[in-house]
Amino acid sequence: MLSKLVKQLFNREARDSAQESERSKYRTIWTHEQYRHFSPGLRAMQKFQVVERFRSVEVKTVLDAGCGSGKLMRYLIENCGNEFDVKGFDIADNCLDDFFKGREKDFLRVGCLWEPRDFKKNFDAVVCVDVLEHIPVEKVPAVLQNLRRSAAKFCYLGIALSEDHFGPVLLGEPLHLTVKPSHWWLDRIREAGFPAFDEYYIEKNEQGGEEWLHVFIPMQQAIP
């Protein structure tokens, strides 16, 4: 009994240490202004008409999982009025742009994407763009399961399939910890219990290499 308790305490300490290491890394990266300039999530919202997809299934509440600077949330707030109640989730408490200054607690929940205990509320739609590739490979299944459980009607996953630029330049280490081809990600998404889906897009670079995977998933038949 004692050995089991010691093991549980050890595992908890190791888990908390890993989370704090990731939190510290991203608190540092968000102090670099150049990291805030481009938002893949905002680009994807516009390119793939995600708002129209929300409306088609009567989405009212939206979670931006791994919201970063919050540009995707700002887009919904400024362009859709009160149509959507949008919240953000991120591991770093300093990630949001100045647009949210003084209102951080209204929009941001700080937590870890692979921790089930940090997901206490369901949303009609969950959006997760430029995030999953940042997750350690062994934590990817847990993150996908948390996202799946949190989305009642719709889930959009946008995943970078190539190495990152900012991590090596600004931190001396990569930010993209799971760089895999599109078929690997599609297998992991299906294994996480998402319902059947047939709408996904693969963006390629000029040399024909895979750059981005975009997956759009109706959630009505998701596994509980």
C-alpha positions in Angstrom: 0.0 0.0 0.0 2.8 2.4 0.9 4.8 1.6 -2.2 1.7 2.3 -4.3 1.2 5.6 -2.6 4.9 6.5 -3.2 4.5 5.6 -6.8 1.4 7.8 -7.2 3.2 10.7 -5.6 6.2 10.2 -7.8 4.1 10.1 -11.0 2.2 13.2 -9.9 5.4 15.1 -9.3 6.8 14.0 -12.6 3.6 15.0 -14.4 3.5 18.4 -12.7 7.1 19.0 -13.5 6.6 18.3 -17.2 3.7 20.7 -17.3 5.6 23.4 -15.6 8.5 23.0 -18.0 6.1 23.4 -20.9 4.4 26.4 -19.2 7.7 28.1 -18.6 8.7 27.6 -22.3 5.6 29.2 -23.6 5.6 32.0 -21.1 9.0 32.8 -22.5 8.1 32.6 -26.2 5.1 34.9 -25.7 7.4 37.6 -24.5 8.8 37.8 -28.1 6.7 40.2 -30.1 7.6 38.6 -33.4 5.9 35.4 -32.3 2.6 37.2 -32.2 2.6 38.6 -35.7 1.0 35.7 -37.6 -1.9 33.6 -36.5 -2.5 30.3 -38.4 -5.8 30.0 -36.6 -7.1 33.3 -37.9 -5.9 32.5 -41.5 -7.6 29.2 -41.3 -10.9 30.7 -40.0 -11.1 32.9 -43.1 -9.7 30.4 -45.7 -12.0 27.5 -44.7 -15.1 29.5 -43.8 -15.2 28.1 -40.4 -17.9 30.5 -39.2 -20.3 29.2 -41.8 -19.5 25.7 -40.6 -20.4 26.8 -37.1 -23.7 28.2 -38.3 -24.6 25.1 -40.3 -24.8 23.1 -37.0 -26.1 25.9 -34.8 -23.0 26.4 -32.7 -23.3 28.9 -29.9 -20.3 28.2 -27.7 -16.7 27.9 -29.0 -13.5 26.8 -27.3 -10.2 27.8 -28.9 -8.0 25.1 -27.5 -4.4 26.4 -27.5 -5.6 29.9 -28.2 -2.2 31.6 -28.0 -2.5 35.4 -28.7 -6.3 35.1 -29.1 -6.5 36.5 -32.7 -9.0 33.8 -33.6 -11.2 34.7 -30.6 -10.9 38.4 -31.5 -12.0 37.7 -35.1 -15.2 36.0 -33.8 -15.8 38.8 -31.3 -15.4 41.6 -33.8 -17.1 40.0 -36.8 -19.9 37.9 -35.3 -21.2 40.2 -32.5 -22.9 38.2 -29.8 -23.5 35.2 -32.0 -20.8 33.0 -30.3 -19.7 32.8 -26.7 -16.0 32.1 -27.3 -13.4 31.1 -24.7 -9.7 30.3 -24.9 -7.5 27.7 -23.3 -3.7 27.8 -23.1 -0.9 26.7 -20.9 0.6 30.2 -20.6 -1.1 32.9 -18.7 0.6 35.7 -20.7 -0.3 34.6 -24.2 -3.2 36.9 -25.0 -2.7 40.1 -27.0 -3.4 43.6 -25.5 -6.9 43.5 -27.0 -7.8 41.3 -24.0 -5.9 43.3 -21.4 -7.9 43.6 -18.2 -10.3 40.9 -19.4 -8.0 37.9 -19.4 -10.1 36.0 -16.8 -13.2 36.5 -18.9 -11.7 34.7 -21.9 -8.8 32.5 -20.9 -8.6 29.3 -18.9 -5.0 28.3 -18.1 -4.4 24.6 -18.1 -2.7 21.7 -19.8 -4.2 20.1 -22.9 -3.4 16.6 -21.9 -4.9 16.8 -18.4 -8.5 15.6 -18.3 -9.0 17.5 -15.0 -8.5 20.8 -16.8 -11.4 20.2 -19.2 -14.5 20.7 -17.0 -16.9 22.2 -19.6 -18.3 21.1 -22.9 -18.7 23.5 -25.9 -20.7 23.2 -29.1 -17.5 23.6 -31.1 -13.8 23.1 -30.4 -11.1 24.7 -32.6 -7.5 23.6 -32.2 -5.1 25.1 -34.8 -1.3 25.2 -34.8 -1.3 23.4 -31.4 -1.2 19.6 -31.7 2.2 19.5 -33.4 3.5 21.3 -30.2 2.5 18.4 -28.0 5.0 15.7 -27.0 4.2 12.6 -29.1 3.3 10.4 -26.1 0.7 13.0 -25.0 -1.0 13.3 -28.3 -3.7 10.6 -27.7 -4.7 12.2 -24.3 -5.0 15.7 -25.9 -7.2 14.4 -28.8 -9.4 12.5 -26.3 -9.9 15.7 -24.2 -10.8 17.7 -27.4 -13.2 15.0 -28.5 -14.9 14.9 -25.2 -15.3 18.7 -25.1 -16.9 19.1 -28.5 -20.6 18.5 -28.7 -21.4 19.5 -32.3 -18.2 20.3 -34.3 -14.4 20.0 -34.1 -11.8 21.6 -36.3 -8.2 20.5 -36.1 -5.5 22.4 -38.0 -2.1 20.7 -37.7 1.3 21.9 -39.0 3.2 19.0 -40.6 6.7 20.6 -40.8 9.4 21.9 -38.5 9.0 25.3 -36.8 11.1 28.4 -37.3 10.6 30.4 -34.0 11.6 27.7 -31.5 15.2 27.2 -32.7 15.7 30.9 -33.3 14.2 32.4 -30.2 14.6 29.5 -27.7 17.3 27.3 -29.1 15.0 24.3 -29.2 12.1 23.3 -31.4 8.5 24.1 -30.5 7.1 21.4 -32.9 7.6 18.2 -30.9 5.5 15.9 -33.0 6.2 16.4 -36.7 4.4 13.6 -38.6 2.8 13.1 -42.0 -0.9 13.6 -42.5 -1.8 9.9 -42.5 -0.2 9.5 -39.0 -2.4 12.3 -37.7 -5.5 11.0 -39.3 -4.9 7.6 -37.7 -4.4 9.2 -34.3 -7.6 11.2 -34.6 -9.7 8.1 -35.5 -8.1 6.2 -32.7 -9.1 8.9 -30.2 -12.7 8.1 -30.8 -13.8 10.8 -33.1 -16.8 10.0 -35.3 -16.3 9.1 -38.9 -15.3 12.1 -41.0 -14.5 12.5 -44.7 -13.7 16.2 -44.9 -10.0 17.1 -44.6 -7.6 19.1 -46.6 -3.8 18.8 -47.0 -1.9 22.0 -47.9 1.4 21.6 -49.7 4.4 23.8 -50.3 5.9 24.7 -53.6 8.0 21.6 -53.6 5.0 19.3 -53.0 5.8 18.7 -49.3 3.0 18.5 -46.8 2.6 21.7 -44.8 -0.8 21.6 -43.1 -3.6 19.2 -42.3 -7.1 20.6 -41.8 -9.8 18.2 -40.4 -13.5 19.1 -40.0 -15.4 16.7 -37.8 -19.2 16.6 -37.1 -19.5 15.3 -33.6 -23.0 13.9 -33.3 -21.8 10.3 -33.3 -18.7 10.8 -31.0 -17.9 8.1 -28.5 -19.0 9.2 -24.9 
